[in-house]
Amino acid sequence: MKIQLWSVGKGHESYVKEGIEDFTKRISKYYPVEWRILAAAKQTIHSVENDIKKNEAQSVLNGLQKDDYLVLLDEKGKHINSPQVAAMIEARANNSIKNVVFLIGGAFGVDEQIKTRANFIWSFSPLVFPHQLVRLMLAEQIYRACTIIRNEKYHHE
């Protein structure tokens, strides 16, 4: 199984890049992993939020394979703890899912098409965080899940 971490927006900012790279390298000891940064839709004076989300959704949907398991990060999603994240990842691996895609949407969120396509909608918190920090937190949580699956010492309950 491969873990793909997708984010709509610009590349990793320097203040989180080192941490993201570190946790991504750690994850790679358990699963093949890659980041895909999808360009945000171009905005003009006449841009409408819904049009921006639709354009970004098309980019996401074009990149997904039919059998990819899509986990959307959204503030209105389900709250789960770290052992539950581990269980979700382990279940996908046990079910021979080829790709698990974790998606961080654009600045305006995601279009309904993405929410409908998502296999699971996950919320870190009811708080809203900068996308750059969510990337770092996502990488850390997936690494934590990997250590939980292997019963390693990183996670303390």
N, C-alpha and C positions, 0 to 999 in steps of 0.2 A: 504494500500500500504506500502511496505517496501523499504527503501533506503539502498542499499548496496554500500560500498565504497571499491573498489578493487585496489590494487597497486602491481605491480611486483617489487620485490626487497627484501631487508632486513626489519626487524621490525622498528618501529618508533624510531628515534634517540632521546636521552634525551632532546636535545635542542628544539624539537617541540612536544614531547610527551604530556606534560601537556596541551598545547593549543589544540591539537587534541582531547584529552580526554574531555576537557571542552566543546568544540563546539559539539562533538558527544553527550555528555550528554544533551546539550541544544536541539539538533535536536530530541532526543528521546522523548521530551515532545510533539512533533507534529506527528512524524512517528516512527515506529520501525526502528532502524538503526544498522548496523554492519559493521565492517571493516573486510576485508579478505586480508591478505598479501600472495601473491603467490610467491613462490621461483623463483628467477631468474634462467635461464638455466645455467648449469655448463659450465664454459669456460675452454678450454685447449689451448695449443699453436696452435693447428690446427683448433680452432673454427673459423667459418666464421659467420659474422654478420647475414646473411640471415638464417643460420641454427639455430642460437640462437633465432631469432625472430619467426621462425616456431615452435620451441620447446615451447616457451612461449605462442604462440598462441594456441597450442594444450591444454595447461593447462587451459587457459581462456575459450576456447570453450567447454571443458569437464565440466567446472563448471557452464556454463550458461544453463538456461532452455529455451525451445523453445519460450515462450512468454515473456521472460525478455526484458525490454526496455534498450538497451545498449547505454550509453553516453560515448564516447571515448574522453579523453582529449588529444589533439594533437596541436602542435604549428601551424599547417596548417589548423586547423579547423575554424569554424565560430566564429566571435567575437559577443558576446551578452552582454547586460548589466544586472544588478541585477534584475530589474523588469521582464526582459525576461526570466531569469532563473526561477524566481518564477512562471511565466505563464507556462513554460514548465513542471515544477513539478506539478502544480495544474491541468493542462490538463491531465497528466498521471493518477493522482488520480481520476479525474472525468470520465476517460475512463476505470476505474476499472483494471488498470494495477497492477498486484500483486507485481512485483519487478522492481525497477529502479536501474540499476547497473551503477555506475560511475567508469570508468576504467582509471587508470594511468599506461601506459605501462612501459616496461623495459628501461634500459639504452640506447638501440639502437633503441627505438621506438617500433612499432608494425608491424606485418606482414599484408600484404594486406587482408588476410582472415578476420582479425579483423575489418579493415576499411570497408570491404564489409558488415560484419555482423552488424556493428554499426547502430543504428537508428538515431544518431545525433553525429556529431564530433564538439567538442567545444574547442576553443582556449582562454585561459586567456589573452594571449598577444603574439606578435611576438617574444618577448624575450624568452630565454630558462631559466628555473628555475631548481634548484635542486629538485629532486623528493620529498624529505622530506618537503620542503617548499610548494610544490604544494599540498601535502596532507593537510597541515594546511590551506592553502588558500581555498581548495575545501570544507573542513568542515565548514569554516567560511561562504563561499558563500551560502552553502546549508542552514545553520542556518539563514542567512540574508533573503534568499528566503522564508523560513518558516514564518518569522516575517512580510514580505511583504504580503504574502497570508492572514495572520490574521490581517493585518493593524495595527501592533504594532509599537512602537516607535523606535526600533533599527535602521531601515534604514531611512536616511534623504535624500530627493531629493532636 
